Amino acid sequence: SASAHSTAMLDYLDNLPSDASSPGGVNQNYARELLELHTLGIIKGQHVYTEDDVQAVAQIISGWSMNWNDGVGKFEFLFAPWQHSRTATSAFGGAFTVPARSYGQGYDDGVRLLTYLAHHPSTARYISWKLCRRFVSDDPSDALVDSAAAVFTANDTAIAPTLRHILHSDEFAASTRKKVRRP
């Protein structure tokens, strides 16, 4: 949720000008990075989402913007309902759906989407794989990644218990000096 509410992230990845009512429509940059880098991920060229899912996520988070008005809250996160897509949307083979909305609604759908993505089994596996790559091996075993993903899921997406599991694993103990490179 932090990156989705970060105005720096939304600006850098072009979600601020993403406007469903404009001729150009919604921008997919942040939606793609949300799926590819922050949640579901790509492991060894494999991913569980499609281009249609990227478009659906972009519609669901359209209107996530920044307050440009002078005064308190300037440059803070703002849901801009005039930029938000109000069409019914379905993603991930119908596993996540949003009904058509009236003006001003839709922010909660984005929050619900972030919760869905955070608790998705592919997110657990991807986050665990990235942690295992960082701390154990460039090509971690499926067994360690799967067991770390189970800890991630069992602890409601908490990173600390997942890291503790990895750092107490036999594979971590056996990985001494494997992540160190000579210049």
C-alpha positions in Angstrom: 0.0 0.0 0.0 2.9 2.4 0.7 4.1 2.5 -2.9 0.6 3.0 -4.2 0.1 6.0 -1.9 3.6 7.4 -2.6 3.2 10.5 -4.7 6.9 10.2 -5.8 6.2 6.6 -7.1 2.9 7.6 -8.7 4.5 10.6 -10.4 7.6 8.7 -11.6 5.5 5.9 -13.1 3.0 8.3 -14.7 -0.1 7.5 -12.6 -0.7 11.1 -11.8 -1.8 12.0 -15.4 -3.6 8.7 -15.8 -7.1 9.9 -16.6 -9.8 7.5 -17.7 -11.9 10.3 -19.1 -9.1 11.6 -21.4 -8.6 10.5 -25.0 -5.4 8.8 -24.0 -7.1 6.9 -21.2 -5.4 5.3 -18.3 -1.6 4.9 -18.1 -0.4 1.4 -17.5 3.1 2.1 -16.2 2.4 2.0 -12.5 0.0 -0.9 -12.8 2.7 -3.0 -14.7 5.3 -2.2 -12.1 2.9 -3.0 -9.2 2.4 -6.5 -10.7 5.9 -7.1 -12.0 8.1 -5.7 -9.3 6.0 -5.3 -6.1 3.6 -8.2 -6.0 3.0 -11.1 -8.4 6.4 -10.8 -10.1 8.2 -12.7 -12.8 10.4 -15.7 -11.8 12.6 -17.2 -14.5 10.4 -15.6 -17.2 7.1 -17.0 -15.8 4.3 -14.8 -14.6 0.7 -15.3 -13.7 -0.9 -12.1 -15.1 -1.8 -11.1 -18.6 -1.8 -7.8 -20.5 -5.5 -7.7 -19.8 -4.8 -7.8 -16.1 -2.4 -4.9 -16.4 -5.1 -2.9 -18.1 -7.7 -3.8 -15.5 -5.3 -2.9 -12.6 -4.6 0.5 -14.4 -8.3 1.2 -14.5 -8.9 0.2 -10.9 -6.1 2.5 -9.7 -6.8 5.4 -12.1 -7.5 8.6 -10.2 -4.7 7.8 -7.6 -3.0 11.1 -7.7 -1.5 14.0 -5.8 -3.0 17.1 -4.1 -1.7 20.1 -6.1 -3.6 22.8 -4.2 -1.7 25.2 -2.0 -1.9 24.7 1.8 -1.9 21.8 4.1 -1.6 18.5 2.3 0.0 19.9 -0.8 1.8 17.1 -2.7 0.2 14.4 -0.6 -1.8 11.5 -2.0 -5.2 12.3 -3.4 -7.9 10.2 -4.9 -9.1 12.2 -8.0 -12.6 10.8 -8.8 -12.8 12.8 -12.1 -9.8 10.8 -13.4 -11.1 7.4 -12.1 -12.5 4.8 -14.5 -16.1 4.0 -13.4 -16.5 1.0 -15.7 -17.0 -2.6 -14.4 -13.6 -4.3 -14.4 -12.4 -7.9 -14.0 -8.9 -9.1 -13.5 -7.0 -12.4 -13.0 -9.5 -14.5 -14.8 -12.4 -13.1 -12.8 -10.9 -13.7 -9.4 -11.0 -9.9 -8.8 -13.9 -7.9 -10.0 -15.1 -4.3 -9.6 -18.7 -3.3 -10.5 -19.5 -0.2 -12.4 -19.2 2.8 -10.0 -20.8 6.2 -9.8 -18.8 9.4 -9.6 -16.7 9.7 -6.5 -16.5 5.9 -5.8 -13.6 3.6 -6.6 -10.9 4.4 -4.0 -11.9 1.4 -1.8 -11.7 -0.9 -4.9 -8.0 0.1 -5.2 -7.3 -0.6 -1.5 -9.1 -4.0 -1.9 -7.0 -4.7 -4.9 -3.8 -4.0 -3.0 -4.9 -6.4 -0.2 -5.8 -9.0 -2.8 -2.4 -8.7 -4.4 -0.5 -8.7 -1.1 -2.2 -12.0 -0.1 -1.9 -13.7 -3.5 0.1 -17.0 -3.4 2.2 -15.7 -6.3 3.2 -12.6 -4.3 4.2 -14.8 -1.4 6.4 -16.9 -3.7 7.8 -13.9 -5.6 8.7 -11.9 -2.4 10.2 -15.1 -0.9 12.2 -15.8 -4.1 13.6 -12.3 -4.0 14.6 -12.6 -0.4 16.2 -16.0 -1.0 18.1 -14.6 -4.0 19.4 -11.7 -1.9 20.5 -13.7 1.2 21.1 -17.3 0.1 21.8 -17.9 -3.6 21.3 -16.5 -7.0 19.4 -19.6 -7.8 17.6 -20.6 -4.6 16.0 -24.0 -4.2 12.3 -24.3 -4.8 12.0 -26.0 -1.3 13.4 -22.9 0.5 11.3 -20.5 -1.6 8.2 -22.5 -1.0 8.7 -22.9 2.7 9.5 -19.1 3.0 6.3 -18.4 1.0 4.3 -20.5 3.5 5.7 -18.5 6.4 4.9 -15.2 4.5 1.3 -16.3 4.0 0.9 -17.7 7.6 2.1 -14.4 9.0 -0.2 -12.2 7.1 2.5 -11.0 4.7 5.0 -10.0 7.4 8.6 -9.8 6.2 10.3 -10.3 9.6 9.2 -13.9 10.2 9.9 -14.7 6.5 13.4 -13.4 6.8 13.9 -15.2 10.2 12.8 -18.5 8.5 15.3 -17.9 5.6 18.2 -16.9 7.9 17.6 -19.9 10.2 17.5 -22.3 7.2 20.2 -24.9 6.5 20.6 -23.4 3.0 21.5 -20.0 4.5 24.0 -21.6 6.8 25.6 -23.5 3.8 25.7 -20.3 1.7 28.7 -18.8 3.4 30.6 -16.6 0.9 28.3 -17.6 -2.1 26.9 -14.0 -2.3 30.3 -12.4 -2.0 32.0 -11.5 -5.3 35.7 -10.6 -5.8 36.1 -7.2 -7.6 
